[in-house]
Amino acid sequence: MLVTGKIWFIRSPNLLVLHGRRTTALNATWLKWAANLAAWYLLTFTPALITSWTYPRRDKAVGLPRALMLGHSFVVMNYMSFLCAWSALFRMVRGQTGWTKTTREAEAAC
């Protein structure tokens, strides 16, 4: 029993991260929310931030803070383009091909 307890203690971080097991320590606490937010941020922004870290090395006119800001904005722009593409696909599937234009108002001559 003592050996299996030690093995569980050693394997518990692996099980928490890779297998998504619920534990008493992280279940229904602020740690679970913070851990999920940190994991989402790392998985989402790490590739863009790595490339934005190398950007100032290629272009000396751009500093590191601006390059990191551009890396964050690149990911946000990608999420916006995903939203636009999926909404366009749903419009196509539903057969909505019309384009509503703004009505023109007659202007008074001076």
Buried (B, 14 or more C-beta within 10 A) or exposed (E): EEEEEEEEEEEEEEEBEEEEEEEEEBEEEEEBEEBEEEEEEEEBBEEBBEEBEEBBEEEEEBEEEEBBEBBBEBBEEEEEEEEEEEEEEEEEEEEEEEEEEEEEEEEEEE
